[in-house]
Amino acid sequence: MRYKIDLPAMMADCEANYQSLQRLLAGADGRDACILLDGRDSGVVLRVCEQTPYTSLVEMSVQEGQATLARLAAPKLLIRLYHDARMAEVVNFAGFRTAQLRGEAADRALFHSDEKVQWNAFLAEWLRYCLRHGLAAQSVLI
């Protein structure tokens, strides 16, 4: 059976991810942010790589040198924020470029048919964790 994407659900995830990122980046005054987690010295770094009037590109990674979160082996995510549509989507996951929603034969060996949906769901989980357990969103110079 051929995979059918649930477009309304995927769009809802992208909208929720946008709102979560806006909340997390609000404390950073438009600069890079470090969200400290669980009262430890561990954190998630949100780095604004690119800013245009209608989009932003944000890199999300675990702060280097943190033994607490190193066990999770969280990959770097590149997230494109579309300000006019108020949506955010993962465009690069651990070095893999954006997966096609419906791939060709060569892509099927590398990706699941719902890979893009999984990337955005993973981002949503990380953002929920940061909002629930984050103690501070601080501006940092990286």
C-alpha positions, 0 to 999 in steps of 0.5 A: 500500500502506498504511503499517504501523507496526512498533510493537515497533521503535518502542517499542525506540527509545523505550526506548533513547532514555530510557536514553540521556537518563537517562545524559546527564542523570545528570551534571547532578544533575537540572538542565539539562545541557550536553554539550560535544562533541569538545573544542570549545566547541560543545554540546547543551543538555538543558533540563528544562522540566517535571517531574512524578512520572511524566513529564518534558519535556526540550528538546534544542537546539544551544548558541546562538552555536556556529559549529561546530554551526550548520552542522548546523541542528539543530532544537529537539526537545521530548521527553516522558520517561515514567518509569513506562514507561521510554520517551522520545518526541519530541512536538515537532520544530522547532515541529511538534506531534506527528504522528499515526501515521495522519494524515488527508488534511490531514496527509498533505500535511505529513508522511510516514506514518512521521514519528513514527518518523523523529523518534524515530530522529533523536533516537536518532542525536543521543543516540548522538552525544552519548554517543560524543563528549560530553566532559562533562555539566555542570549549567548555569543557562539 
